[in-house]
């Protein structure tokens, strides 16, 4: 029979372990306030004007990528991306379409309810200002005035083809291009492909659960945040 001291130690230890487990943040935990806003795309908070220049930190399963957004390049696109980042839309989202050495695409929310709600929330096109050179970031689209939430990183100079479309850069990578180059690419078009391919329905219906079952090696954006502006 254990001693009274041993019994108390056992109870306290179990209590501490339980408390630690409760306190430990889940990687899939979402801010309820942000989720409420993401389920209300017409709210003023989701449609604010972005700063002229904004900096975004993407924490990925491969490392950190930093972006610099320029509103002068694409005001509607930057406003949309800025507001989505500000309220956690890209947190825990897969980089599901990567063609090695060409581009890396993400932007379907891992929660099917949120993803489907935003699937048709289009913004008017911006005229292209900058070219789709290596390191720039632009919205993917199928039809004119059809940009929603999906964006891609140009992993090479794609200006010869992309500028004609036109894909419109909203910003550029300032740090972590090597991380973007290293994102898992062996699935290619299999894990949903591009908007124009018409094979993304399983991602919108099944979310991250579908991707993790069928494409377990994909990399993810674990958290996307707007970085504080320098006072200089």
PyMOL commands that set and color helices and strands:
alter all, ss='L'
color gray80, all
select helices_A, chain A and resi 4-23+32-38+44-47+75-86+112-118+159-165+177-182+195-197+201-214
alter helices_A, ss='H'
color red, helices_A
select strands_A, chain A and resi 53-60+63-70+93-94+97-99+103-106+136-139+151-154+169-175+220-227
alter strands_A, ss='S'
color yellow, strands_A
deselect
rebuild
show_as cartoon
